[in-house]
Amino acid sequence: MAATSESLFPSGGDLDSRQLQMEPDEVDTLKEGEDSADRMHPFLAIYDLQPLKIHPLVFAPGVPVIAQVVGTERYTSGSKVGTCTLYSVRLTHGDFTWTTKKKFRHFQELHRDLLRHKVLMSLLPLARFAVAYSPTQEANNRQMPSLPRAGPEGSARHASSKQKYLENYLNRLLTMSFYRNYHAMTEFLEVSQLSFIPDLGSKGLEGVIRKRSGGHRVPGLTCCGRDQVCYRWSKRWLVVKDSFLLYMCLETGTITFVQLFDPGFEVQVGKRSTEARYGVRIDTSHRSLILKCSSYRQARWWAQEIAELAHGPGRDFVQMHRHESYAPPRPGTLARWFVNGAGYFAAAADAILRAQEEIFITDWWLSPEIYLKRPARSDDWRLDIMLKKKAVMRHPNQVTLWAHHEKLLVVDQVVAFLGGLDLAYGRWDDLHYRLTDLRDSSESASPQPPTSCSDPPATPDLSHNQLFWLGKDYSNLITKDWVQLDRPFEDFIDRETTPRMPWRDVGVVVHGLPARDLARHFIQRWNFTKTTKAKYKIPRYPYLLPKSTSTANQLPFMLPGVQCATVQVLRSVDRWSAGTLENSILNAYLHTIRESQHFLYIENQFFISCSDGRTVLNKVGDEIVDRILKAHKQGQCFRVYMLLPLLPGFEGDISTGGGNSIQAILHFTYRTLCRGEYSILHRLKAAMGTAWQDYISICGLRTHGELGRHPVSELIYIHSKMLIADDRTVIIGSANINDRSLLGKRDSELAVLIEDTEMEASLMNGVEYEAGRFALSLRKHCFSVILGADARPDLDLRDPICDDFFQSWQDTAESNANIYEQIFRCLPSNAIRSLRALREYVAVEPLATVSPPLARSELTQVQGHLVHFPLKFLEDESLLPPLGSKEGVIPLEVWT
C-alpha cells in the first residue's frame, strides 16, 4: 500500500505538489539527442550577474534537475523541539552533482513561498505573468493551505517512505521552470548563476551567510588592530569553488570580494578563533575572513566542505611546490619558444584574434599603437584597435621605487605568452637585426594631425607602407630616450643619420595548465589592487575569477610549432605587488646552475650578482663560480656561455663616458664579472690561474649596416632573460639577473622552468647524448644566428662543449671584436681604460668614414654577431655616481 502525505505527516497538512501544478507547456524538456553540456552557462556569465530575487536564469534551460534524498541524520538541538532530522538531498544537473542538508521545516517554508509566488503571479494583470491553471482550482489556490509539521518519528520503513515522498515532491517541482528558477527554490537548493559554469569547476558550496568586515593582511589597509573592535556584519551569498571563494551582494548580485586559496589556507571553527558564536574562519595569505552561520552544526558542515574543496580539487594552490613556487610542475604542456619580437608579436596577434572571453595583459611598458605584424599595410594588426574590438578594460597599478616588470599576455586563461618582450616601441625585431628603415625617396613623412584624447591616434596611409618601424617605434634608446609619446607616428630620432638599436629578446607561449597558473597570478594581482586601492572598487573594474584546472586541457585553439615538455611557473612577488612573498625564480636559477652537468648558456639584460651580504644579495654568480670550481677540481669539461648587452640601456653619450646611469650599471656589472674580490673572474683566477678561460666566455652582440653612404655599426641590445642548461632545461621569463628581479621584495617578475620530456640524439663532448627537443632547438637557433652558421656550412652546432666548438666560439668573438674596433672604433672597447684615453680615442676618425670601400671589404670577414665583452673598459675609473648628483642620492638598491 502506497504511503500518503497524511500518513507520513499526521500533524497537519501536507506538501502537496498538486497545489503548485502548472500546465504542461511550463515543463522544461531537453531536446532529443541534445548534449546537456552544450546548454550550460558560458564563462562570460560571470560578468553579467543579476540580483537573486529578480529570478535570473540559474539552471541551464532544458537540462533536468534531479533530486534524491540519500539519507537522514538525527541530532539533538538545544531548542524545545528535541530530536531533529536532517535530510541529505543529492542533486544532479547535467554533469554537476552536489549535496545539501535540510530540515523538514525548510521544505515547509519552500512550499509556502512557492505557493505564495504562484498566487501573486496569477493576480498580476499583465498577461505575460499569468499562470495557467484550471478555474476549479483557482479558489483553493488563492487560500494559503495549512503547512505540515513533522510528526513523531517512526520505524526505519516509515523514515524511508518520508524520504521518498520528499524526493518525489522536489522532483515534481523541479520539472517546472516557473518554480525552479524562483529565488526561494534556488536558495533552498543553494545554487546561483555561478553554479553551473563548467570552467569554474564543480558546483562547490553556496548559501547565505553573514560575513565580518576587515581581516585584510595588507600593510596600510588595516592598522592598530582596528578590525578587532570596529567591524560590521553583512549578509552575503557565499560561493566556494575548488580554488577560491567569493561573496556577492544579495541586492545587486555584484561580486564584492574574491579570496584565492593559497599555502596560507586554514579553516577554523569556534568562538575562540572567530570571536563569534557559530563562526567559521578562513585564513589565506591575504585575509582572515570570518563567517557567521545559523548553528554550530552548519558551521562544522561548511568548514568541512570548504576544507575538502581546497585540499581536494584545489590542492595545487594550498601548498608550496618545488623551488617554493605557488604552482606545481605541469607535465605534458605544449610550449613554443620565440627569439626576437617578430614571431612573438605575430603569434600574440593570432591568439588575440581567437579570444572569446578574456585577454589579460601586464607589461612594464605597453605601447597601444604598435603593430603586431609588419610591415603594416592597414590598422588591422594595431594593438589598441585589436583590443578595442575585444572590449578590454584598463587597470593600471603605478608604483614608484619598484616596478611591475613582468610581461604577460593571457587569452581565455588557456594560452599564455611571457618572457622579456613588452608590447612596446622598439621591441619588434627579427634575425636580420636591421640598423636602418628608410622611406622610399618618393614618400614624404606627413605630419601627424592632432587627435582628441578619446580617439586612437590617426595613422598615415599605410596601403603602400614598406617600413617596419613607424614613428616612435624606430628607436635607439642609448642615443635618445622616448619623448612625445602622445604623437606615436612621428619620428623622434632622425632615421636618415642615426641607426636604430636592434633588440634581441626571448619569449615563450604555453597552453593548458601553466596558462591557468599564469592567469591566476594576473587575477591575484588584479584583485589585490582592486581590494587595496579605492579608485578601483567601482563596478567598472570587476573582480576576476580563475578558471578551474579541471578544464585546462580542453584547448579551444593551439598555436603551431609547439613541443611537449614539463613546465612550471615561477615568480618574484612581495606583499606590495601581489599580497604575498615568493622568489621561486631565484631558487630555480640556483638549483639549475648547481645541478647542471655540462654547460650553461645565459642571455640576460643585466648581470649583477655575487653576494657580499650588503650591497648585492643574490648568489647566481656565486653558484656559477662554485660549479666551475667543482668541474675544475674533478677534471670535468664544463662551459659557461654568457651574453650581455655591451652597454646598459640608458640614454647617454658613451663617447664622453655615458653619464651617471650607464656608469652605475657598468660599475655593478664589472663588480660581478671581473673587478673586486667578489667578482667571478677574480675568484676563478685565484683558484686556477689562466685556466678560467677554458670554462667561461663572456660576450655581447654587434652588427653593421649602411647609412648615409658609409658603413655604420651598433650593438644589439640583449634584453633576453634566459638560461639553458645541458640542452634539457630552460628558464625563460622577465627576470634579470640582479637583486631587483630575483629577491622578490622589489620588482615583480614571471618566468617558466621548462624541462624536456621528448628527447633526440645529439652530442655532448664528443659522446652521444640525449638532448631535449625544446632546449636543443632553442640553443641551436641562438648559436646559429650568433655565429652566422648559415654562411659556415662546416660549423657543427650539436656539441656545445667540445674543445673545437668552444675554441671556434672564442675565435669568432675575438675576430669580430677586432674588426669592428678597427673599422668603427666602436665603444665600449678594451683599449679604453680611462676617461682621458676615451677622449683621445674618439678624436680619431674611424675607417668607416675615412674609406668606406675599404671598410666594406673588411666587414665581409665578420661572422655572425658575436663579440667579446670588453672587460677592461674604463677599469681605471670609479663608475659609481658622484654623491652630489641625482643618481648619487638614489639608494644603491635601485641599481642592483
Secondary structure, DSSP 8 states (H G I E B T S, - for coil): ----HHHHSTTS----GGGG---GGGB----TT--GGGGS--GGGGGS---GGG----S-TT--EEEEEEEEEEEE-SSTT-EEEEEEEEEEETTEEEEEEEEHHHHHHHHHHHHHHHHHHHH-S-GGG-----HHHHHHHHS------------HHHHHHHHHHHHHHHHHHHTBHHHHTSHHHHHHHT--TTTT-GGG-S--EEEEEEEES--B--BTTB-TTHHHHS--EEEEEEEE-SSEEEEEETTT--EEEEEE--TT-EEEESHHHHSSTTEEEEE-SSBEEEEE-SSHHHHHHHHHHHHHHHHTTTGGGSS-BGGGBSS--EEEEEEEEEESHHHHHHHHHHHHHH-SS-EEEE-SS--TT-BSSSS-SSSTTBHHHHHHHTT--------SSS-B---EEEETTTEEEEES--SSTT----TT--S-----TT----------TTS-------TT---SS-GGGS-BTTTB----TTSTTS-SS-TTTS----EE-EEEEEESHHHHHHHHHHHHHHHHHHHH-GGG-STTS-------GGGTT--S---TT-EEEEEEEEEEE-TTTTSS-EEHHHHHHHHHHHH-SSEEEEEES-B-----SSS----HHHHHHHHHHHHHHHT---EEEEE--SS-SS---GGGT--HHHHHHHHHHHHHHTSSTTSHHHHHHHHHGGGGGGTEEEEEEEEEEEETTEEEEEE-EE--EEEEETTTEEEEES--BSHHHHSSSSSBEEEEEEEE-SEEEEEETTEEEEEEHHHHHHHHHHHHHHHTGGG-TT---S-SSSHHHHHHHHHHHHHHHHHHHHHH--SS-TT--SHHHHHHHHTS--HHHH-HHHHHHHHTT--SSEEE--TTTTTTS--S--TTSHHHHS-HHHH-
